[in-house]
Amino acid sequence: MYRFLDFVERTGNRLPHPATLFAMLAGIVLMVSWLAAGASAVHPSTGKTIGAVNLLNGDGIRRIVTSLVTNFTGFVPLGTVLVAMLGVAVAEGSGLLGALLRALVLSAPPRILTFVIVFAGVLSNAASEAGYVILVPLAAVVFLAAGRHPLAGLAAAFAGVSGGYSANLVLGTVDPLLAGLSTEAARLIEPGYTVNPAANYYFMTASTFLITIAGYFVTERIVEPRLGAYNGDGAPESLPMAPLAWREKLGLKAAGSAAVAFAAVMCVAVIPEGAVLRDPATGGLLNSPFLHGIVAVIFLAFLIPGLAYGIAAGAIRSDADVMNAMGKTVSTLGVYIVLVFFAAQFVAFFGWTNLGVILAIHGAGFLKSIGLTGLPLLLAFIAASAFLNLFMGSASAKWAILAPVFIPMLMLLGYSPELTQTAYRIGDSTTNIVTPMMSYFALIIAFAQKYKPDAGIGTVVATMLPYTLVFLAAWTVLFAAWIALGIPVGPGAGLTYGA
């Protein structure tokens, strides 16, 4: 396995610089759009014919020229990362994060860290982008401070955040999105059928612990042994691990008090009925300003304790110290910003061509035509969802295509829409961590290059591929066992339909 993963890494890293590769991929998309002109597919939910769009004709060239800037500035991960990192910069520059990490490493058994990090990663996907921009780089630093390879920590967190995207102990923003699409598809067979947002809650709760255990196993037994000892800049032996000084302890107390005060303010703004950060239309949290504005909350959650720590510990003496800390952190994101520019063009061009949608529609049609039924069809559907996720990143966009095909088909075979949605979510999650189509893939490469300057797409894919294979296998086994035991996948969501 190690030889195979080394081959994947060497092959992948022989490719050009990741930014150059994204630029080349964007060029390839333009050429394929010209060659595929005339290809089409009928969207199963709308009945409309979707044709491949040629981006090398007059209209396409004008669209490219006029949208080059907005593709970049409108790329969601760019603003998310920059805003969140400004708050993290103050917490880091003041010394708060360093003191917290030292306290953690000095007090906690190192082997517990892997389990905690994967588990935290799975839970973090309820807060949208928080796991990518905060937990992934933080996990690398924690592993480094504990004398372990930082890329193993990065991989463990990334596996939990993205590979375990559908698993959680709480409902996230994706649950109502998928449930709404499933409802529309189910009504093609039974008008009035409703799939509720908690339809997969039981299964996804169990999946949280499965993914955590699987992520722990892969990190400890495969990824970290393959990476070996870390000897790069900031190697473990050079890190200061002395006990905390009294000024640092004072700063931590001030930061803790500030964090508690901020949490209290957020509770007042979120918990009471009619609170200012709840959804003003429904009073709920799923589509509330709180979740949509989670990046602003992250910014303040790091900024306020960071300021309190810095002032109490004497690390911040003026506003200039705060601004310099922010500027220093932003300056380290230069390569990432370059990566994002080209990645944003590639993602935008691919979306404009409709090639991903056409591929998904024809893939669904092929799966329907091969004559599988029952559990083999469900397992094939999981595999197909995982494959299609390599080309089309959005979970809701893919489900809008697949749900109208597979939910009615499986309802007629006696399987509930909720079970079909569960199968889709397994496949959709497991390949997130190995596809450059994932919005935050460029960010993960940038984080990896901090510890391994020559890291590229090959490094990330080779490191994450064992997680994808183990997650897919373990999750599929759990799914098959769940069906065999006849356990509902969620509240009021049985496995069968029409029985």
HUZIBEL-V290262 format. One record per helix or strand. SS is the DSSP state (alpha for helix, beta for strand). FROM is the first residue (numbers start at 1). TO is the last residue. Records with the same first field share a line. If there is no record, write none. Layout:
BEGIN
SS = FROM-TO  FROM-TO
END
This chain:
BEGIN
alpha = 2-13  18-35  58-73  76-93  96-107  110-127  130-145  150-163  173-186  201-227  236-238  246-270  289-292  294-313  319-331  334-353  355-369  374-388  395-412  417-430  432-434  441-451  457-485
beta = 40-42  49-51  415-415  490-490  493-493  496-496
END
